[in-house]
């Protein structure tokens, strides 16, 4: 049998004293949902349907090149700088490949900006029929999609990251035990995702964009029912060095939560340009976000 972490055992023996264990970042066992949104709002966003940083040409997320495809282009181009390569040599070697990728993006989507969208669960959004607006806040209502993670680079850089909504593949189970003989059936899983990394050097404790940021998006009442399940957050940015990075993370099992999960995120690195709420059906920007 494999060994489980010790700390939850101490809490397991002290439930009567109110100890609940370290629950941060834990993953549920298969087929169990967890987590409840806790809205917080302190200020309103402005209504903004145009943004000079992203309006030339106008963006349409429906035309965006898929992130996995862009990652394949970048990896095939071998853009990462080699250990014994000078800056001049690296620029000379990668310049033509970068130009080709930018040209491919321009032809594919009408812009060289990299775009990613993440659907907002309809339970996180509330419609006010009196003023004909969708209202939701962050963090807690979907915008905790943007996290701060230390990625796999020589400098172990912290980036803001946003990924797709990945599925966990459960690969098996085993019986594990700790040093005190307590046993649990442990479920093992793997999760692979892809997305964007931006804002290098971000604080690991800071939220994005700000705590309590409230969004209010005008949508006519007759269109609201069909729109609600198609709202998404879109982030757009310019491709920048080191172009792509990986983030992997292993979370081991505990007595309270006997699951172990290996996560791997493959991320395109961008210089943040803008964020918006969009309609996934047609890629139309409903409102840019102003921070």
Long-range contacts (C-beta under 8 A, 24 or more apart in sequence): 1-174, 1-175, 1-176, 1-177, 1-183, 2-174, 2-176, 2-177, 2-186, 3-176, 3-177, 3-178, 3-179, 4-176, 4-177, 4-178, 4-182, 4-184, 4-186, 4-252, 4-253, 4-254, 4-255, 4-258, 5-178, 5-252, 5-253, 5-254, 5-255, 6-178, 6-179, 6-180, 7-254, 8-254, 8-255, 8-256, 8-257, 9-178, 9-180, 9-182, 9-255, 11-256, 12-182, 12-255, 12-256, 20-256, 21-254, 21-255, 21-256, 22-254, 23-256, 23-257, 25-251, 26-251, 26-254, 26-256, 26-257, 26-259, 27-168, 27-189, 27-251, 27-257, 27-259, 27-261, 28-257, 28-259, 29-187, 29-257, 29-258, 29-259, 30-168, 30-170, 30-187, 30-189, 37-123, 37-124, 37-140, 37-141, 37-142, 38-140, 39-136, 39-137, 39-140, 39-141, 40-137, 40-139, 40-140, 40-211, 40-212, 41-137, 41-212, 41-213, 41-214, 42-211, 42-212, 42-213, 42-214, 43-212, 43-213, 43-214, 44-214, 44-216, 45-213, 45-214, 45-215, 45-216, 45-287, 45-289, 45-290, 46-290, 47-216, 47-218, 47-287, 48-287, 48-288, 48-289, 48-290, 49-285, 49-286, 49-287, 49-288, 50-288, 51-274, 51-276, 51-288, 53-273, 53-274, 54-113, 54-236, 54-273, 54-274, 54-276, 54-288, 57-110, 57-111, 58-285, 59-111, 59-113, 59-115, 59-234, 59-236, 59-276, 59-283, 59-285, 60-109, 60-110, 60-282, 60-283, 60-284, 61-115, 61-117, 61-232, 61-234, 61-278, 61-280, 61-283, 61-285, 62-280, 62-282, 62-283, 63-108, 63-109, 63-110, 63-283, 64-109, 64-114, 64-115, 64-116, 64-117, 64-283, 65-104, 65-105, 65-108, 65-109, 65-114, 67-114, 67-116, 67-164, 67-194, 67-195, 67-196, 67-268, 68-194, 68-266, 70-101, 70-105, 70-114, 70-268, 71-194, 71-244, 71-266, 71-268, 73-101, 73-104, 74-101, 74-243, 74-244, 74-268, 75-244, 77-101, 79-241, 79-242, 79-243, 79-244, 80-242, 80-243, 81-242, 98-239, 101-239, 102-239, 105-239, 112-238, 112-239, 113-236, 113-237, 113-238, 113-273, 114-196, 114-236, 114-237, 114-238, 114-239, 114-268, 114-270, 115-234, 115-235, 115-236, 116-162, 116-164, 116-195, 116-196, 116-234, 116-235, 116-236, 117-232, 117-233, 117-234, 117-278, 117-280, 118-142, 118-145, 118-162, 118-163, 118-164, 118-165, 118-232, 118-233, 118-234, 119-165, 119-230, 119-231, 119-232, 119-280, 120-231, 120-232, 120-233, 120-277, 122-228, 122-229, 122-231, 125-228, 125-231, 127-219, 127-224, 127-228, 129-221, 129-224, 132-218, 132-219, 132-220, 132-221, 132-224, 133-216, 133-217, 133-218, 133-219, 134-215, 134-216, 134-217, 134-219, 134-224, 134-227, 134-228, 134-231, 135-214, 135-215, 135-216, 135-217, 136-214, 136-215, 137-212, 137-213, 137-214, 137-215, 138-207, 138-209, 138-212, 138-213, 138-214, 138-215, 139-207, 139-211, 142-233, 143-208, 143-209, 143-213, 143-233, 144-207, 145-233, 146-208, 146-209, 146-235, 148-202, 148-203, 148-204, 148-205, 148-206, 148-208, 149-247, 149-249, 149-265, 150-204, 150-247, 151-197, 151-245, 151-246, 151-247, 151-267, 152-245, 152-246, 152-247, 152-248, 153-242, 153-245, 157-200, 157-201, 157-245, 158-200, 158-201, 158-202, 158-203, 158-204, 159-197, 159-198, 159-199, 159-200, 159-202, 159-245, 159-267, 159-269, 160-197, 160-198, 160-199, 160-202, 160-208, 160-272, 161-195, 161-196, 161-197, 161-198, 161-247, 161-265, 161-267, 162-195, 162-196, 162-233, 162-235, 163-193, 163-194, 163-195, 163-196, 163-265, 163-267, 164-193, 164-194, 164-195, 166-191, 166-192, 166-193, 167-191, 168-261, 176-253, 176-258, 178-255, 182-255, 184-253, 184-255, 184-258, 185-258, 186-253, 186-258, 186-259, 186-260, 187-258, 187-259, 187-260, 188-259, 188-260, 188-261, 189-259, 189-260, 189-261, 189-262, 190-261, 190-262, 190-263, 190-264, 191-261, 191-262, 191-263, 191-264, 192-263, 192-264, 192-265, 192-266, 193-263, 193-264, 193-265, 193-266, 194-265, 194-266, 194-267, 195-265, 195-266, 195-267, 195-268, 196-235, 196-237, 196-267, 196-268, 196-269, 196-270, 197-245, 197-247, 197-267, 197-268, 197-269, 197-270, 198-235, 198-237, 198-269, 198-270, 198-271, 198-272, 199-272, 200-269, 209-275, 209-289, 209-291, 210-291, 213-291, 215-277, 215-287, 215-289, 217-277, 217-286, 217-287, 218-286, 218-287, 219-286, 227-279, 230-279, 230-280, 230-281, 231-277, 231-278, 231-279, 231-280, 231-286, 232-277, 232-278, 232-279, 232-280, 233-275, 233-276, 233-277, 233-278, 234-275, 234-276, 234-277, 234-278, 234-285, 235-272, 235-274, 235-275, 236-270, 236-273, 236-274, 236-275, 236-276, 237-270, 237-271, 237-272, 237-273, 238-270, 238-271, 238-273, 239-268, 239-269, 239-270, 240-269, 240-270, 240-271, 241-269, 242-269, 243-268, 243-269, 244-268, 244-269, 245-269
